[in-house]
Amino acid sequence: MSDTAPPVVTRYLAAADAGDLPSLADCFAPDGTVLDEGRTYRGRGEIIGWREALAGTWTYTSSVTASEPVSAQVYRVNVRVEGNFPGGVAELTYRFTLREGLIEDLSIVE
């Protein structure tokens, strides 16, 4: 991870790896959204539900392979995920849009 990553991005990735859902949710604005696999999750409650469903379905590890700012409010992180899901390996791009130090939107795409 780049030393220039916004603190909230670093906190999100650490909380996600640790399975710390309350800390993960606190990284988002109250009306924050996540887009993953074509589905949008709105608000902290739905975001926690999304992560709980992932934890109950797949076992995986993740590692950051690259990160870069796109603009003052947008940050892109490339993540390699390996686990027991179909295909076993995925190269994902996390696109964080920030607002007032919190994540307003997170889009995850292959």
N, C-alpha and C positions, 0 to 999 in steps of 0.2 A: 504494500500500500504506500502510496506517495505520502511524504511528510506534509504535503499541502492539502490533503483531504480534509474537508470540513469536519469538525469534531463530531457532529451528529451522524455522519456517514460511518466514521470509525466506531462510534457507539453502537449503531445499528448492526454492523457486521459482527462485532464482538458479542452482542446480545443474541443474535441469530445463531452463531456457532455454539454458544453456551446453552441455548434453549431457554433463555431468560425472557419469557414473553412479556411480563410487566415492563421491564426495561426496554425491550424492543418496541412496544406500543408507545411508550413515552417519547420515543424518537420522532413520532408523527404529530403533525398538527391535529387537533381534535377532529377536523373534517378531512384528514389526509386520506389518500387512496393508494391502493396497490393494484396493478394490472399484472396478472400472471396466468399463463395458459389461456388467454382470451377472456378471462373473468375478472371483473373489477370488484374489489372489496373496499367499502367506504366506512371510515371511522375506525377508532381504535378497537371497538368490540369485534367488528368483522375481521379486522387485521389479525387479532389474536386467534379468532376462529380459523382463519386461513392457515396460520402457523401450526395450530393444534392438529388440524387435518393432515398437514404434511408430516408432522412428527408421528402420527398414528399410522401412516401409510408406508413411508419409506425410511430407510436408514441410509445416511449419506455423509460424506465429508466434503468440505468446500475449501478452495484456496483461491486467493486473489492472484490473477495473472497480470493485470495491468489496471491502471487508473489514471484518469485525466479530467481536468476541468473542461467543460464545454463553454460555459459562460459563468458569470458571477453567481447565478442561481442554479445552474445545472452541472451535475458531476456524473461521469460515466466510470463504472467499475466492471472489468471483465472477471468472471468467476468460473473456475472449473469445478464441476460437481461430479463426484463419483459415488455410486451406491447401488442399491438393489432395485432400482427402477428400470423400466424398459430401456434397453440400450446401454445401461450401466455408466455412461459418461456423457456429460453435457457441458458445452461451452456456452455460458450465459452472459448477457450484458445487462447490468443493472443501471438504469438511468434514473438518477435522483434529481427531483426538482425541489428546491428548498425555499422556505419562506420563514423569515424571522427566526432563523436558527433551527428550524424543525423541518422534517420531510413533509412536503405538501403532496408529492406524488412519487411513487416508485413504480417504474415499468420494468418488467423482466422479460427479455426476449432471447431466443436462441439465435 
